[in-house]
């Protein structure tokens, strides 16, 4: 995980609790770190909400906006079950790293 993400784990954990996130995993360049550009790269996250969470747009986009604010960069937030393409899923699974787990 790139230090630009790792240095904010405490704040990210707080966001996860506030938005009822059960699990948050980083993937893509922010997980690989070797091709992450601190100036231009966004951060890609897989998210799993708790079963008691209100899964409305306000919760999803609220979590996304809060992560963007803390990280100071764009965030792509993808719900864990939303990735159906097996090749994309295999690529994500090969490099994902846990950031938060309740």
N, C-alpha and C positions, 0 to 999 in steps of 0.2 A: 504494500500500500504506500502510495506517495506521501511524504511528510506533510504536504499541503492539506491532506485529508486527515492523517493520523494526529496532527496537532490539535484537532478540534473534536476529539472523541468524547470529551466530557459534555460539550455543548450539543453534540449530535445525540448523545444518550438522553439528554434533557428533552430534546425535540421528539425523540421516539416515544418517550413516556407521555408527553403532552398530547401527541396525536395517536396514541394507542397502537404503536407499531410493535409487533412481536419480534420481527427479525428484519435487519437491514444489512445488505451485503453490497460491497462495491465491486464493480467489474470494469472491464475496458482498460483504457490507458491509466486511469487512476489506481487500478489494482496492480497493473504490471510495473508501473513507475518508470520503466526504461524509456517509454515513448510519451510520457506525460509532459506537457509543456505548461509550466506554472502560469504563464502569461495568457495562453489561449485555450487550453483544454477545459472541457466541461467535466463533470463528474457523473458517472452512470451508476445507479443503484437499483438493486432488486429489493422490493419491499413486500413484507407480509404483515397485514394488520391483524390485531387480535380479533377474536370472534365477537367481542362486545363492542367493537368500534363501529361508529357510524361511517359506513363506507361511501358517503356522499362525496360530491365533487369538492365541497368546502374542506373536508378532511384531507383528501388527496392533494389538492392544490395548496392548502395551508401548509402541509408538511413540505411540499416542494419549495414553496417560497421561503419557509424558515431555513431549510438547508442551503438555499442559494444565498440568503442573507449572511449566514454564519461562514460559509465557505468563500464568499465573494466571487462566485462564478456560476455559470449555468449548471443546472442539474437536470438529468434525465432520470425520471422515476418510473420504474416499470413494476407492476404487480407480478409476483412470482409465478402465478399460474397463467399469465397472459402470453408467454412465449410458447408458441406451438411448433415453430419450425425446428426440427431436430438438429440441424446443422448449427443454427444460431444458438440453440440451447446448449449444445455441446461446447461451443466456443465460450459462452458465458460461464458454464460450469468449470471449465478448465482453468480459469483465471480468477474467479470470484473469491473475495475475502470477507469474512464476517467483520462488521463494524459494531453491531449491536444485536443482542439477543436477550429477550425478557425471560 
